């Protein structure tokens, strides 16, 4: 059969340390699947080069590829490293300081030297324009564009490259913003411009202003990056559509991503969690705690009943001492911490050992890489404890530099007066504690018992730490997916085109006409979501809508999102919706009220399937599990002490095989640490199930 008749899907994921690739080839005649994976170093600031490198390393013929999806860190990196462009802001008269006033939240409350984070647009680049809308979107004062030419002249003179537009109550009616945006493009077509209504239709003026500004700040950077990537792929023979992973767990076209690149802010992590939800569906595990441990960070999210939670309450650089910056775009609900394989162990002025958030990155990387790294990392600690095979380091691509690890460890041993093994155990335990706390934030802190979930761990470091984390949380089952080290890229191959629309509109449900008004708005939003795809040639029969109602007790500040069932209408099924709201509210906040309710808006999810893969079962030759054993070595399990573990070759383990710990499973991309008394089995798709003892 001709290669052109085959389905070939490729996904690449740019991480902080490595760029991953997954390649699927499906023969439609036989249904036979061929899978390849590859990793190469991430290449900042020219990230597209890392993608071309990993495609070359995997020997991918781009001319035969029928689908290519890409996840990138270019947006979040441009924000956190302040590599965006000089940006101006146009807002409603009297509201120029909204961006600087912010929320007045002071997380480090008792620090008298605390300094508020500086806005991305300084005051001299914030300009105001006359005209105002009421809260319901009706016009209170006509828009006056007579001052726009002077604003454009000022921005030009100051070297501004991008302009954000955020006017009062544009979430209710974008007409004024549309007029300003049109005027900007007419007067200054060379500049990049974005208006808040193009990104979000939710209230909260500061959050909308921040979102518009941050989107404008990265738009030229992202546009240039996507153009270079597309040009590089096309020049190497790629002809099919190119898709970009979004933060909402769906992919989108490059053209749409260029318009609003801020939707890619958590592009990479989203694909991994979508992959976790899809894999959970395939293996009958709808309730999953998903954990992604990469080279730089650890990220986790909770999946309940097969559904990923998508929120718009997303902040960058927010921690216990920093207020951070809000970005009001649909982002998978996750917690991210600076704990990965490259996280550096360090000692503070009180001789206390810490791990992260600083990372050794890809270059020089952990000391064991032998590239000049002088700091001990989590990877080096796992190597010292004999969890990682020094002779099969990074899948056997090179031998670990043990001498470099010893040199990096020397300052810690001298200062702490402990042996390298004791310090390595401490590093692993501290890293695990940090990750347990992150997992508690997405489970216990939100009213979910982690014991009711299966821990699904992936990324290069997930399999090494998963069992220890599960033991701490009381989780009984751990799943390590096949190809765990490149699982985020695999998630992209399972993604659909997805767009989320959040709209705020207040309906006091005690009023007799409120339900009718809410239903009319819901139907209009559903129609608009379908119509948007229609302009891109996607028919209504290929689109699936999921509807969510945002409800709160009257006069409260925040709402709870309640999913609407198939065919459910606000007008006729309000009592059922209310019952689910009370139950959801009580789960999150431990109580419920006998108080009037308000609908504050809707969340519309429009999904268009673009040909997801159905994974084929792996072949079984009848080989015994003993045939997969590579040997034995003594492994330090930290809390459980040192044990002789059987070492298995993951590539020789087949579905149906079972064995017990202590064991080590060596995969080219990761190492699976099986603790004493754990039971291991392998399913039909090649996933590892680790069952913990009581």
BANU-845949 format. One record per residue (C-alpha): x, y, z; residue in three letters. Coordinates in steps of 0.02 Angstrom, whole numbers, padded with zeros to 5 digits, always signed. Example, Ala and Ser with C-alpha at 12.3 -4.5 7.8 and 13.67 -1.06 7.14 Angstrom:
2
+00615-00225+00390ALA +00684-00053+00357SER 
REM end
This chain:
694
+00000+00000+00000UNK +00063+00174-00042UNK +00137+00272+00102UNK +00028+00420+00052UNK -00126+00317+00097UNK -00066+00292+00274UNK -00113+00402+00421UNK +00042+00477+00497UNK +00022+00588+00649UNK +00166+00678+00732UNK +00169+00784+00889UNK +00313+00884+00962UNK +00320+00960+01136UNK +00449+01090+01183UNK +00492+01078+01367UNK +00611+01175+01476UNK +00746+01042+01455UNK +00700+00926+01312UNK +00596+00932+01153UNK +00493+00772+01137UNK +00419+00687+00984UNK +00289+00551+00958UNK +00261+00474+00785UNK +00110+00365+00743UNK +00092+00278+00576UNK -00070+00183+00542UNK -00098+00073+00390UNK -00285+00086+00350UNK -00283-00081+00262UNK -00214-00186+00404UNK -00241-00067+00550UNK -00061-00099+00600UNK +00018+00042+00700UNK +00199+00095+00704UNK +00255+00206+00847UNK +00418+00300+00866UNK +00475+00420+01000UNK +00625+00535+01014UNK +00698+00671+01124UNK +00823+00808+01089UNK +00885+00960+01183UNK +00775+01113+01187UNK +00863+01256+01096UNK +00819+01426+01171UNK +00792+01557+01106UNK +00772+01473+00935UNK +00649+01341+00993UNK +00598+01293+00817UNK +00773+01224+00788UNK +00746+01097+00927UNK +00588+01038+00839UNK +00678+01017+00673UNK +00818+00926+00766UNK +00702+00800+00847UNK +00610+00771+00682UNK +00777+00733+00601UNK +00830+00622+00746UNK +00669+00520+00728UNK +00695+00508+00539UNK +00524+00582+00501UNK +00479+00606+00317UNK +00378+00767+00334UNK +00307+00751+00158UNK +00211+00595+00213UNK +00145+00666+00378UNK -00043+00697+00379UNK -00057+00785+00548UNK +00068+00882+00651UNK +00030+00962+00820UNK +00150+01068+00920UNK +00158+01120+01102UNK +00272+01262+01151UNK +00338+01359+01299UNK +00378+01513+01194UNK +00235+01616+01267UNK +00263+01579+01451UNK +00451+01600+01428UNK +00429+01770+01344UNK +00323+01825+01492UNK +00430+01760+01633UNK +00594+01812+01552UNK +00523+01983+01499UNK +00567+01956+01317UNK +00408+02031+01244UNK +00393+02194+01149UNK +00362+02372+01208UNK +00174+02384+01233UNK +00049+02526+01248UNK -00126+02521+01323UNK -00284+02614+01270UNK -00423+02614+01399UNK -00579+02709+01453UNK -00556+02886+01519UNK -00524+02882+01705UNK -00466+02701+01708UNK -00285+02717+01655UNK -00220+02662+01825UNK -00326+02503+01837UNK -00175+02402+01781UNK -00067+02474+01920UNK -00196+02475+02060UNK -00223+02290+02023UNK -00306+02192+02165UNK -00203+02273+02304UNK -00167+02097+02365UNK -00012+02085+02470UNK +00033+01902+02493UNK +00187+01942+02598UNK +00076+02041+02715UNK +00197+02077+02858UNK +00344+02123+02747UNK +00358+02313+02763UNK +00484+02316+02619UNK +00365+02227+02500UNK +00355+02306+02327UNK +00204+02285+02213UNK +00246+02198+02048UNK +00277+02325+01911UNK +00144+02327+01773UNK +00197+02270+01600UNK +00142+02440+01532UNK +00215+02591+01624UNK +00103+02741+01658UNK +00175+02849+01518UNK +00118+02719+01390UNK -00061+02707+01456UNK -00182+02818+01360UNK -00367+02853+01392UNK -00508+02882+01269UNK -00682+02959+01294UNK -00839+02855+01282UNK -00921+02734+01403UNK -01043+02590+01414UNK -01164+02541+01552UNK -01141+02374+01641UNK -01274+02297+01528UNK -01181+02350+01371UNK -01294+02497+01326UNK -01207+02660+01280UNK -01190+02788+01417UNK -01073+02907+01324UNK -01031+02901+01138UNK -00856+02847+01089UNK -00742+02991+01037UNK -00603+02936+00920UNK -00538+03112+00886UNK -00391+03085+01003UNK -00337+02919+00927UNK -00216+02993+00797UNK -00120+03084+00935UNK -00112+02923+01036UNK -00042+02830+00886UNK +00088+02968+00857UNK +00143+02957+01039UNK +00159+02769+01034UNK +00259+02777+00873UNK +00378+02905+00947UNK +00404+02799+01103UNK +00448+02643+01003UNK +00291+02544+01045UNK +00270+02385+00943UNK +00105+02318+01011UNK -00054+02398+01077UNK -00181+02325+01197UNK -00359+02393+01202UNK -00469+02367+01354UNK -00625+02474+01379UNK -00748+02472+01522UNK -00886+02339+01507UNK -00825+02277+01337UNK -00867+02100+01398UNK -01052+02149+01386UNK -01038+02241+01220UNK -00877+02250+01116UNK -00938+02389+00998UNK -00824+02525+01068UNK -00672+02412+01071UNK -00708+02357+00893UNK -00711+02539+00837UNK -00546+02579+00924UNK -00465+02422+00853UNK -00523+02464+00677UNK -00457+02641+00698UNK -00289+02577+00759UNK -00271+02461+00611UNK -00317+02600+00491UNK -00198+02728+00565UNK -00054+02609+00605UNK -00068+02443+00512UNK +00113+02397+00550UNK +00083+02385+00737UNK +00015+02231+00824UNK -00151+02267+00910UNK -00270+02162+01014UNK -00432+02205+01106UNK -00492+02121+01265UNK -00655+02058+01188UNK -00555+01952+01065UNK -00484+01855+01212UNK -00614+01856+01351UNK -00796+01904+01378UNK -00788+01898+01568UNK -00801+02040+01693UNK -00666+02103+01812UNK -00580+02254+01735UNK -00407+02225+01806UNK -00399+02044+01748UNK -00462+02091+01574UNK -00336+02234+01562UNK -00193+02121+01617UNK -00245+01986+01494UNK -00253+02107+01346UNK -00085+02183+01392UNK +00005+02017+01413UNK -00069+01953+01249UNK -00010+02108+01157UNK +00160+02096+01242UNK +00196+01922+01171UNK +00097+01931+01008UNK +00240+01986+00892UNK +00360+01862+00974UNK +00238+01717+00955UNK +00191+01767+00778UNK +00372+01770+00723UNK +00406+01604+00809UNK +00257+01518+00729UNK +00304+01589+00560UNK +00484+01526+00576UNK +00420+01356+00631UNK +00296+01344+00487UNK +00427+01402+00361UNK +00551+01274+00427UNK +00425+01132+00416UNK +00364+01183+00242UNK +00541+01197+00176UNK +00570+01019+00236UNK +00420+00953+00141UNK +00273+00966+00263UNK +00110+00999+00169UNK -00032+00957+00290UNK -00114+01078+00413UNK -00009+01130+00564UNK -00095+01135+00733UNK -00041+01216+00896UNK -00083+01151+01069UNK -00187+01270+01174UNK -00197+01288+01362UNK -00376+01221+01360UNK -00320+01044+01311UNK -00369+01065+01128UNK -00271+01107+00972UNK -00304+01254+00858UNK -00247+01312+00689UNK -00088+01414+00674UNK -00186+01558+00597UNK -00302+01570+00747UNK -00158+01547+00870UNK -00066+01694+00791UNK -00213+01809+00827UNK -00223+01766+01013UNK -00059+01681+01062UNK -00092+01703+01248UNK -00203+01549+01236UNK -00041+01449+01219UNK +00024+01503+01390UNK +00014+01326+01462UNK +00023+01236+01296UNK +00138+01093+01346UNK +00062+01042+01515UNK -00114+01045+01443UNK -00075+00909+01317UNK -00008+00793+01451UNK -00164+00810+01557UNK -00276+00786+01406UNK -00177+00629+01368UNK -00205+00571+01548UNK -00393+00595+01528UNK -00396+00503+01362UNK -00290+00360+01428UNK -00402+00349+01581UNK -00550+00330+01464UNK -00462+00191+01368UNK -00412+00090+01522UNK -00568+00118+01627UNK -00493+00240+01752UNK -00605+00396+01748UNK -00539+00469+01913UNK -00356+00513+01894UNK -00226+00617+01984UNK -00111+00663+01839UNK +00070+00704+01877UNK +00197+00767+01751UNK +00378+00777+01812UNK +00494+00848+01681UNK +00669+00917+01686UNK +00622+01087+01757UNK +00451+01076+01841UNK +00321+00958+01912UNK +00139+00988+01864UNK -00018+00903+01925UNK -00204+00907+01889UNK -00359+00813+01945UNK -00473+00723+01822UNK -00643+00670+01888UNK -00768+00564+01791UNK -00654+00581+01640UNK -00673+00771+01638UNK -00532+00897+01648UNK -00570+01059+01739UNK -00541+01215+01633UNK -00534+01384+01722UNK -00493+01564+01681UNK -00423+01607+01852UNK -00243+01587+01796UNK -00094+01687+01862UNK +00090+01690+01818UNK +00228+01722+01945UNK +00109+01708+02090UNK +00181+01637+02251UNK +00185+01670+02438UNK +00285+01832+02416UNK +00231+01891+02243UNK +00056+01946+02190UNK +00082+01890+02010UNK -00013+01937+01851UNK -00183+01868+01798UNK -00218+01797+01625UNK -00404+01770+01595UNK -00396+01633+01463UNK -00456+01452+01471UNK -00317+01352+01554UNK -00320+01175+01622UNK -00336+01183+01811UNK -00162+01136+01870UNK -00031+01167+02002UNK +00149+01189+01947UNK +00305+01190+02056UNK +00490+01207+02021UNK +00534+01024+02054UNK +00599+00921+01909UNK +00744+00809+01865UNK +00856+00961+01844UNK +00803+01048+02006UNK +00956+01104+02103UNK +00988+01056+02285UNK +01052+01202+02389UNK +01081+01255+02569UNK +01016+01416+02644UNK +01099+01528+02774UNK +01026+01420+02913UNK +01106+01261+02842UNK +00937+01197+02785UNK +00931+01090+02627UNK +00811+01142+02486UNK +00771+01073+02314UNK +00721+01193+02173UNK +00646+01298+02104UNK +00810+01338+02017UNK +00849+01215+01878UNK +01006+01161+01787UNK +00903+01153+01625UNK +00965+01061+01472UNK +01133+01149+01467UNK +01236+01120+01569UNK +01103+01007+01648UNK +01130+00891+01798UNK +01311+00859+01847UNK +01293+00680+01781UNK +01274+00747+01604UNK +01459+00792+01604UNK +01426+00959+01519UNK +01498+01069+01655UNK +01355+01063+01780UNK +01420+01103+01955UNK +01260+01081+02057UNK +01182+00922+02124UNK +01007+00895+02054UNK +00864+00774+02085UNK +00928+00668+01941UNK +01101+00659+02020UNK +01022+00606+02186UNK +00927+00465+02100UNK +01091+00412+02021UNK +01183+00409+02188UNK +01044+00301+02262UNK +01067+00178+02117UNK +00890+00203+02054UNK +00960+00260+01887UNK +01084+00149+01798UNK +01243+00247+01765UNK +01281+00134+01616UNK +01106+00157+01542UNK +01093+00344+01572UNK +00966+00433+01462UNK +00926+00268+01376UNK +01108+00222+01355UNK +01149+00372+01246UNK +01297+00407+01360UNK +01375+00351+01524UNK +01340+00458+01677UNK +01487+00563+01737UNK +01502+00496+01915UNK +01659+00598+01950UNK +01565+00759+01908UNK +01425+00707+02026UNK +01552+00679+02166UNK +01629+00850+02137UNK +01458+00934+02140UNK +01410+00841+02299UNK +01570+00887+02393UNK +01516+01062+02451UNK +01352+00992+02519UNK +01436+00849+02614UNK +01564+00967+02687UNK +01436+01093+02747UNK +01304+00970+02810UNK +01432+00843+02874UNK +01333+00700+02801UNK +01375+00564+02675UNK +01327+00582+02492UNK +01199+00442+02514UNK +01116+00529+02662UNK +01107+00694+02568UNK +01038+00606+02413UNK +00901+00528+02520UNK +00862+00700+02589UNK +00852+00776+02416UNK +00730+00642+02358UNK +00623+00659+02515UNK +00617+00849+02502UNK +00572+00840+02317UNK +00437+00712+02357UNK +00366+00820+02496UNK +00356+00968+02378UNK +00262+00863+02251UNK +00145+00788+02381UNK +00095+00963+02434UNK +00058+01008+02252UNK -00050+00851+02233UNK -00144+00898+02391UNK -00182+01069+02318UNK -00275+00992+02171UNK -00362+00858+02276UNK -00386+00882+02464UNK -00392+01071+02453UNK -00536+01058+02330UNK -00639+00931+02424UNK -00574+00770+02342UNK -00500+00622+02434UNK -00342+00565+02339UNK -00377+00386+02395UNK -00524+00386+02273UNK -00407+00418+02126UNK -00274+00327+02026UNK -00106+00415+02012UNK -00052+00424+01829UNK +00128+00484+01818UNK +00226+00532+01664UNK +00368+00642+01603UNK +00549+00592+01619UNK +00543+00592+01810UNK +00364+00539+01848UNK +00397+00353+01858UNK +00542+00374+01980UNK +00440+00465+02112UNK +00261+00404+02083UNK +00254+00260+02207UNK +00329+00361+02350UNK +00202+00499+02319UNK +00059+00375+02311UNK +00112+00298+02477UNK +00109+00469+02560UNK -00064+00509+02491UNK -00141+00338+02524UNK -00167+00304+02338UNK -00177+00117+02303UNK -00142+00112+02116UNK -00011+00196+02006UNK -00013+00191+01815UNK +00143+00229+01714UNK +00091+00246+01531UNK +00187+00172+01388UNK +00303+00306+01321UNK +00289+00403+01485UNK +00438+00514+01448UNK +00353+00587+01292UNK +00174+00571+01354UNK +00132+00756+01333UNK +00173+00742+01148UNK +00065+00585+01140UNK -00079+00684+01215UNK -00074+00803+01067UNK -00103+00662+00945UNK -00264+00625+01041UNK -00326+00806+01043UNK -00469+00888+00949UNK -00495+01064+00890UNK -00565+01150+01043UNK -00623+01326+01085UNK -00691+01386+01252UNK -00804+01536+01269UNK -00837+01613+01441UNK -00969+01749+01448UNK -01031+01845+01599UNK -01212+01903+01613UNK -01306+01919+01776UNK -01478+01837+01798UNK -01565+01845+01967UNK -01659+01681+01958UNK -01793+01736+02081UNK -01861+01851+01945UNK -01997+01774+01835UNK -01913+01812+01668UNK -01735+01768+01719UNK -01739+01586+01659UNK -01803+01638+01487UNK -01667+01769+01469UNK -01531+01648+01524UNK -01592+01514+01402UNK -01596+01640+01258UNK -01417+01691+01293UNK -01361+01509+01304UNK -01439+01469+01135UNK -01359+01622+01056UNK -01187+01575+01122UNK -01209+01396+01059UNK -01255+01461+00887UNK -01107+01580+00883UNK -00985+01441+00932UNK -01047+01332+00789UNK -01046+01477+00666UNK -00863+01516+00704UNK -00811+01343+00648UNK -00923+01357+00495UNK -00816+01503+00432UNK -00669+01381+00431UNK -00762+01248+00332UNK -00810+01137+00479UNK -00992+01083+00473UNK -01112+01081+00622UNK -01123+00891+00618UNK -00936+00880+00657UNK -00950+00992+00811UNK -00991+00938+00987UNK -01046+01067+01116UNK -01028+01054+01304UNK -01122+01183+01406UNK -01086+01243+01582UNK -01186+01361+01691UNK -01095+01473+01816UNK -01201+01495+01972UNK -01177+01579+02140UNK -01276+01622+02295UNK -01344+01797+02277UNK -01215+01934+02308UNK -01069+01815+02331UNK -00909+01856+02238UNK -00869+01694+02147UNK -00970+01560+02059UNK -00971+01371+02041UNK -00976+01294+01868UNK -01113+01165+01842UNK -01112+01056+01684UNK -01277+01046+01590UNK -01332+00874+01534UNK -01377+00830+01356UNK -01538+00919+01307UNK -01552+01008+01475UNK -01629+01182+01470UNK -01621+01317+01603UNK -01806+01352+01577UNK -01870+01176+01607UNK -01734+01090+01710UNK -01686+01226+01834UNK -01728+01120+01988UNK -01607+00982+01934UNK -01470+01109+01896UNK -01495+01189+02067UNK -01478+01021+02156UNK -01311+00989+02069UNK -01252+01165+02112UNK -01286+01139+02298UNK -01194+00972+02296UNK -01044+01044+02204UNK -01037+01199+02314UNK -01042+01092+02472UNK -00902+00980+02408UNK -00790+01130+02380UNK -00835+01236+02531UNK -00908+01107+02655UNK -01077+01196+02675UNK -01230+01252+02579UNK -01348+01400+02602UNK -01534+01426+02593UNK -01517+01583+02488UNK -01573+01648+02317UNK -01466+01600+02167UNK -01393+01698+02023UNK -01329+01641+01855UNK -01176+01746+01818UNK -01134+01674+01647UNK -01100+01523+01539UNK -00952+01422+01479UNK -00969+01349+01304UNK -00848+01215+01242UNK -00850+01185+01054UNK -00751+01033+00998UNK -00721+00977+00819UNK -00642+00806+00799UNK -00497+00798+00677UNK -00465+00611+00674UNK -00402+00544+00839UNK -00312+00377+00845UNK -00378+00217+00919UNK -00230+00132+00998UNK -00195-00046+00945UNK -00157-00183+01070UNK +00024-00238+01079UNK +00073-00411+01016UNK +00109-00552+01137UNK +00244-00680+01095UNK +00222-00789+01249UNK +00391-00742+01322UNK +00411-00759+01510UNK +00443-00613+01626UNK +00612-00689+01667UNK +00664-00657+01487UNK +00641-00470+01518UNK +00758-00469+01669UNK +00926-00383+01642UNK +01005-00423+01810UNK +01002-00363+01990UNK +01070-00214+02086UNK +01054-00141+02260UNK +00938+00009+02261UNK +00912+00136+02401UNK +00724+00164+02424UNK +00752+00303+02553UNK +00614+00269+02681UNK +00615+00080+02649UNK +00804+00065+02652UNK +00917-00029+02532UNK +00853-00183+02439UNK +00916-00294+02301UNK +00803-00258+02153UNK +00775-00356+01993UNK +00809-00244+01842UNK +00691-00266+01693UNK +00705-00205+01514UNK +00543-00112+01476UNK +00559-00147+01289UNK +00552-00335+01322UNK +00404-00331+01440UNK +00240-00387+01358UNK +00056-00369+01401UNK -00001-00492+01534UNK +00166-00503+01623UNK +00162-00486+01813UNK +00298-00472+01945UNK +00331-00395+02116UNK +00448-00266+02190UNK +00578-00220+02236UNK +00614-00193+02052UNK +00679-00066+01927UNK +00607-00054+01751UNK +00725+00032+01630UNK +00645+00119+01482UNK +00747+00222+01357UNK +00661+00381+01418UNK +00633+00349+01603UNK +00661+00232+01750UNK +00513+00154+01843UNK +00552+00130+02027UNK +00449-00014+02100UNK +00457-00016+02290UNK +00459-00172+02400UNK +00291-00263+02410UNK +00223-00176+02255UNK +00135-00285+02126UNK +00162-00244+01942UNK +00057-00294+01792UNK +00056-00240+01610UNK -00104-00207+01511UNK -00144-00237+01328UNK -00079-00064+01279UNK +00087-00082+01368UNK +00045+00025+01520UNK +00119-00023+01689UNK +00001-00044+01838UNK +00084-00036+02008UNK -00027-00090+02153UNK +00030-00034+02325UNK +00017-00142+02480UNK -00096-00082+02621UNK 
REM end
